[in-house]
Amino acid sequence: MFVMELTYTAPVEAVEEEMDAHIAWLDGYYASGVFLASGRKVPRDGGVILAGGVSRQEIEKIAAGDPFTLAGVCAYRITEFIATKTSADLAAVRENPAA
């Protein structure tokens, strides 16, 4: 699983100009089952996406295709982790690491 942390590299006004395209991009990855949760950070200097079911290489490709990235208004920090314990709602993404 991945924590995709976005940090805005441009004023929020520039980010807002790309928001509709970013939301459409998010919707596509929610529909495909890759994105599990997302939202703005507080204070509003970026956002966070939880994602799973793909490789590190694929998640980096996904981040590179974000309209925010393409417009140069954000930078990503991607952290991979093994979700060994989850809520019942996220049981489908629970992972069992090799011993």
C-alpha contacts under 8 A as a table, 3 or more apart, distances in Angstrom:
res1	aa1	res2	aa2	distance
1	M	50	L	7.35
1	M	51	A	5.79
1	M	52	G	4.37
1	M	53	G	6.93
1	M	54	V	7.99
1	M	80	E	5.74
1	M	81	F	5.46
1	M	82	I	6.01
1	M	83	A	6.47
1	M	93	V	7.83
2	F	50	L	5.79
2	F	51	A	5.14
2	F	52	G	6.07
2	F	59	I	8.00
2	F	78	I	6.60
2	F	79	T	5.53
2	F	80	E	4.44
2	F	81	F	6.09
3	V	48	V	6.87
3	V	49	I	5.92
3	V	50	L	4.92
3	V	51	A	6.61
3	V	78	I	5.78
3	V	79	T	5.13
3	V	80	E	6.43
3	V	81	F	7.86
4	M	48	V	5.60
4	M	49	I	4.96
4	M	50	L	6.29
4	M	51	A	7.48
4	M	76	Y	6.51
4	M	77	R	5.96
4	M	78	I	4.61
4	M	79	T	6.53
5	E	46	G	7.44
5	E	47	G	5.95
5	E	48	V	4.59
5	E	49	I	6.55
5	E	76	Y	5.58
5	E	77	R	5.09
5	E	78	I	6.21
6	L	46	G	4.99
6	L	47	G	4.96
6	L	48	V	6.02
6	L	74	C	6.11
6	L	75	A	5.65
6	L	76	Y	4.68
6	L	77	R	6.51
7	T	45	D	5.93
7	T	46	G	4.27
7	T	47	G	6.71
7	T	74	C	5.34
7	T	75	A	5.38
7	T	76	Y	6.48
8	Y	11	P	7.35
8	Y	12	V	7.53
8	Y	15	V	7.50
8	Y	45	D	5.57
8	Y	46	G	5.04
8	Y	73	V	5.67
8	Y	74	C	4.21
8	Y	75	A	6.51
9	T	72	G	7.31
9	T	73	V	5.01
9	T	74	C	4.84
9	T	75	A	6.64
10	A	14	A	6.25
10	A	15	V	6.86
10	A	72	G	7.70
10	A	73	V	4.93
10	A	74	C	7.00
11	P	14	A	5.49
11	P	15	V	6.64
11	P	73	V	7.88
12	V	15	V	4.86
12	V	16	E	6.09
12	V	45	D	7.91
13	E	16	E	5.10
13	E	17	E	6.57
14	A	17	E	5.25
14	A	18	E	7.08
14	A	73	V	6.93
15	V	18	E	5.46
15	V	19	M	6.36
15	V	68	F	7.01
15	V	73	V	5.97
16	E	19	M	4.90
17	E	20	D	7.62
18	E	21	A	5.57
18	E	22	H	6.15
18	E	67	P	6.62
18	E	68	F	6.30
18	E	71	A	7.53
19	M	22	H	4.95
19	M	23	I	6.05
19	M	68	F	7.86
20	D	23	I	5.18
20	D	24	A	6.28
21	A	24	A	5.13
21	A	25	W	6.19
21	A	67	P	6.10
22	H	25	W	4.99
22	H	26	L	6.17
22	H	66	D	6.43
22	H	67	P	5.40
22	H	68	F	6.38
23	I	26	L	4.94
23	I	27	D	6.09
24	A	27	D	5.03
24	A	28	G	6.39
25	W	28	G	5.30
25	W	29	Y	6.72
25	W	66	D	6.62
25	W	67	P	7.38
26	L	29	Y	5.35
26	L	30	Y	6.20
26	L	35	F	7.55
27	D	30	Y	5.02
27	D	31	A	6.08
28	G	31	A	5.13
28	G	32	S	6.35
29	Y	32	S	4.99
29	Y	33	G	6.21
29	Y	34	V	5.38
29	Y	35	F	5.51
30	Y	33	G	5.09
30	Y	34	V	5.94
30	Y	35	F	4.80
30	Y	36	L	6.75
31	A	34	V	7.78
32	S	35	F	7.82
33	G	36	L	7.10
33	G	52	G	8.00
33	G	53	G	7.85
34	V	51	A	5.35
34	V	52	G	5.32
34	V	53	G	6.00
34	V	54	V	7.15
35	F	38	S	7.63
35	F	49	I	6.94
35	F	50	L	5.95
35	F	51	A	4.38
35	F	52	G	6.63
36	L	49	I	7.50
36	L	50	L	5.43
36	L	51	A	5.53
36	L	52	G	7.38
37	A	49	I	5.76
37	A	50	L	5.20
37	A	51	A	7.39
38	S	47	G	7.27
38	S	48	V	5.46
38	S	49	I	4.22
38	S	50	L	6.25
39	G	47	G	5.51
39	G	48	V	5.66
39	G	49	I	6.76
40	R	44	R	6.17
40	R	45	D	7.87
40	R	46	G	5.99
40	R	47	G	4.12
40	R	48	V	6.44
41	K	44	R	5.14
41	K	45	D	6.34
41	K	46	G	5.52
41	K	47	G	4.75
41	K	48	V	6.72
42	V	45	D	7.20
44	R	47	G	7.58
46	G	74	C	7.55
52	G	93	V	7.00
53	G	93	V	7.54
54	V	58	E	6.04
54	V	59	I	6.53
55	S	58	E	5.11
55	S	59	I	6.23
56	R	59	I	5.18
56	R	60	E	6.22
56	R	80	E	7.63
57	Q	60	E	5.28
57	Q	61	K	6.33
58	E	61	K	4.97
58	E	62	I	6.14
59	I	62	I	4.91
59	I	63	A	6.19
60	E	63	A	5.12
60	E	64	A	6.18
60	E	78	I	7.83
61	K	64	A	5.05
61	K	65	G	6.39
62	I	65	G	5.20
62	I	66	D	6.66
63	A	66	D	5.33
63	A	69	T	7.18
63	A	76	Y	7.05
64	A	69	T	5.98
64	A	70	L	7.08
65	G	69	T	6.71
65	G	70	L	6.56
66	D	69	T	5.17
66	D	70	L	6.30
67	P	70	L	4.90
67	P	71	A	5.97
68	F	71	A	5.20
68	F	72	G	6.18
68	F	73	V	5.36
68	F	74	C	5.75
69	T	72	G	5.00
69	T	73	V	6.13
69	T	74	C	5.53
69	T	75	A	6.60
70	L	73	V	7.87
72	G	75	A	7.79
82	I	94	R	7.99
82	I	95	E	6.12
82	I	96	N	7.89
82	I	97	P	7.19
83	A	86	T	6.70
83	A	93	V	7.28
83	A	94	R	5.28
83	A	95	E	5.34
83	A	96	N	7.99
84	T	94	R	5.48
84	T	95	E	5.02
84	T	96	N	6.00
84	T	97	P	7.55
85	K	94	R	6.29
85	K	95	E	7.85
86	T	89	D	7.74
86	T	90	L	5.72
86	T	91	A	6.02
86	T	94	R	6.27
87	S	90	L	5.38
87	S	91	A	6.39
88	A	91	A	5.08
89	D	92	A	7.80
90	L	93	V	5.72
90	L	94	R	6.87
91	A	94	R	5.21
